[in-house]
């Protein structure tokens, strides 16, 4: 799986940017008529949002 506890994601702006890019790309995919990829990136964005901000982790 993904190692979201990697030191690369320690700065808050990188975690916010990762979530934003996933959700923005989901919108791009939906706008281009690709609902499967849109749903994939929507789910990925929700997953990383949960991992970065809702789950207790060491970066807070």
N, C-alpha and C positions, 0 to 999 in steps of 0.2 A: 504494500500500500504506500501511501504518501507519507513522508516524514515531515509533518507540519511543525514539529518541535525543533527543527533545524535552526541554528543561529541566524541564518539568512532572514528569517521572518521575525526576528526580535524587534526591529523598529516598527512602531505602530503604523506609520505611513505605508509600509510594504504590505502589511496585513490588510489595510483598508483598500489599497490599490488592487490586491489580488481578488478580493471580493467584488470590487467594482468592475473589474475587467470581465470576470465570469458573468455577472448579470448583464453588463453591456453587450457582451458577445451573444448572450441568449436573445436579447432584443434584435440584434442584427440578423441572427438566424431566422427568427420569426418573421421579420420584415421581408426577408428574401424567400419566404415560402418553404422553409425547412423546419417544420415543427419538431421532428425527431431530434435534430441537433440543438434546437432551441431548448427542448426539455432537458437534454443532457447537460447543457451549460447552466440551466436554471438549477438543476439538482446539484451540480458541482458547486455553484455559488452558495447554495444553502448549506451544503456540507462544510465548506471552508468557513462560512460565517459561524456555524455552530462550533467548529473546532477552535477558531480563533477567539471568539467573543463570549460564547455561552458556556463552554466546557471549562472547568478549572484547569488552567495550564500555568506554566512557569513564566510566561511573558508579562503577566500583569504587574 
